[in-house]
Structure formats: structure tokens, C-alpha cells
Amino acid sequence: MTKINENYLKLPGSYLFSEVNRRAAAYAQANPDKKLIKLGIGDVTLPLPAAVTAAMHAAVDEMATAQGFHGYGPEQGYDFLREAIAQHDYRARGVDIDPSEIFVSDGAKSDCGNIGDIFGLDNVVAVCDPVYPVYVDTNAMAGRAGEYSEASGMWSKLHYMPCTAENGFSPAIPDKKVDLIYLCFPNNPTGAVATRAQLEAWVEYANRNGSVILYDSAYEAFITQEDIPHSIFEIEGAKTCAIEFRSFSKTAGFTGTRCAYTVVPKALERGGASLNFLWNRRQCTKFNGVPYVVQRGAEAVYSPEGAAQVKENLAYYQNNAKVIFQGLQSAGLTVSGGINSPYIWCQTPDGMGSWEFYDLLLSRANVVTTPGAGFGPSGEGYIRLTAFGGAEATAEAVARIKAVL
Ligand code: MLT
């Protein structure tokens, strides 16, 4: 009899964002006259920048010619894109990353989920609480998380690092040895950022303990404060202890187009092996690269026109974040995030539960949010709103929420 991966049976019923969508869809179906505004899942709404689509059109035309046709590309990504990333995202910020340390992929979500392939199952994994559920669920699927407790909402083998209002939503350095540390800054879901000093402490801890930091900086483009690092590699010593995930999704509107990249430094070794070599081996075996047309589109993000258009789109979302932040604050709610992040983290009123407040806003304001409890036990008592909606819809959502309160 074929045996299944029983770890899947231990997972809670559904993936958070599927459940958020399911409830919203059920409500919409039962109330066809109501116009829902979706500020739940962090999906962009502005179209791709014109420079990106122009580059993709040109690439499609190339593909229609014998000389310009591209079959399988390099699994690691085309040199033109890896070079552009190294130049604009790293060297321009004073960080020396070699293109051979950059692996282009179809998403930071896939990479964050797949990176576990190169690590043993008996590593102790540390996650923030609340946390982007992909880190937790993929470790649970691999059998690294132990058993799930419905009562606590926690996995027995994971090391949870609470991020609460008391600690400014900044995880404390573990007081024991952990092996894999997932950090995400600007944070999803709280919108908190890490200072240089905080990242230095993490790098020091990881190098001292032989741990690896899995650093998700998918939202770095939203950082507005000058002194906040955009990359873990801005910290000295990070190349011997960190892997970084980045994405074009939120920066340049690629959520449906799919392009991201992961940086695995050559200097990063564990167990006598180069992690760059292992990840390359994994990608070559299980992944056939991102389409040529998409990579040409991603390259255009770094052209002068592309960069200006991306900046404009970011400003649009940043303004939405401000509208949400200020609107909810003026309604008497306690809010954080939103300044260096497209996410606003909002405390529920009167100690209301996350899902209860989610349901209230869905049914009374017809606004879809994401319940904080879905991100982990310390998210209870919060909801998350995204700044990725249309400007008009965002302002309307805030007005509706204020009316309900
Ligand atoms: C979110 O809402 O947190 C995002 O959609 C996460 C993702 O990019 O997968």
C-alpha cells in the first residue's frame, strides 16, 4: 500500500489565505448586492509598469524568430537579469554580491518553501509569532515541526519568537541554540522593521551558533526610513550565515507574472558543504527556470523608465498605507506598520478576537481583512490590512470601517 506523507495530515484545515478567501466568497455569494473591498491578501492592483510590458512585448517578438528563440534557459536565471540585480539591488547599496550567488525563481513563496530541501530534518527551526504561514507550514510538511496543538495553535518542535506590542514587534534573540531562523523585514504581517543594530545581533548569534538566517526581504522596497537596512547583506558577517529572498511581486507588480530571486552567498558553508552548491543542485534538478519573456520584463524594472514607474507605483501604495494608518488611528484604533511596509497591523477594539473582528468588518463594512490569529497565537487580537488596493477603494474601506466603529 502506498504510504502518504502523513505530515500533511497534521496541518490545520486550510492555508490561511485560502480560508480568508473562502469566507469572503461565501459572504459575497450570500449577499450579491454588497460590494466587497478586499484589503486581505497582499495582492497588487496596479498594472505592470509600461517599461516592463514593453520589454515583454519585445521579448515575445524575439521568441517568434529563429535567432531570438529561447528554449530552456539557465536554471539559475539569465546572466542579464542576475547582473542587473547584483548591480542595482546590491552594489548600488554598497553590497558586493556576485551574480553567481543570485538564483532567479518564480517566487519568494516557492523559494522560502523549497529552501528546506537543502537542510536536514533534525534542525531546530525558529519563527516569529505572528509569522508568514509559508515558513511554518512547509517545515510541518517536511516533518521538522513536530505535532500541532489546536489549543495553543503551535507546533511542538518549532521555536516561537513572540513579536508583540511590548517588544515593538521585534523578536528576541533565542536564549538557546536554534539552527534555522526565519526573519522577515519589513515584516509580514506586522509591518515592523529591523534596525541595523538588531540585524547585527542576529548575524552575530547565527555565526556564533552555526545557524542559518533565512531572510525574507520581499518588502524592502517599501522602506522609507533612511537608516533601515534593505538587505541582511548590509551587515558585516552575514555572508557566512544568511540566505536572502527577494521578489518582484510587490515591488513591480509581478504577483501574477512571477519572478523573484534568492541570494545564497558562496561563503556560506555548513557541514563542510557550500549551500550555494546545494541550492544550485536543487534548482537544476527540480526547476527549469523562469520564462525568458518574464526575465526580460524583470530586467526592465532596473531601466531608468522602469525604475521611475516602479517608484510611482510604490508611492501610490505608500499613500494607501498612510490613508489606512491615519484613518484607523483617528477612529481610536491602535495601529502600527504601514510606514516602511504595505501592511498595517491593527489591534481589535475591546479585546475582540481576530476572526470575530474579521467577520464584523466583512458583514458590516463589507471589507475583507486578514485576521491576525491566522499568523500565529501572538497575532490574536489583531487584524492586518494591505495597502495594495485601489486608492479610491482604500479610502472607501476606511470610511466604512470608521462608520461601523
Ligand atoms: C500576503 O498576503 O501575506 C501575501 O499575499 C503573501 C504572499 O506573497 O504570498
Boltz pocket constraint, residues with backbone or C-beta under 6 A from the ligand:
constraints:
  - pocket:
      binder: B
      contacts: [[A, 17], [A, 40], [A, 41], [A, 42], [A, 43], [A, 109], [A, 188]]
      max_distance: 6.0
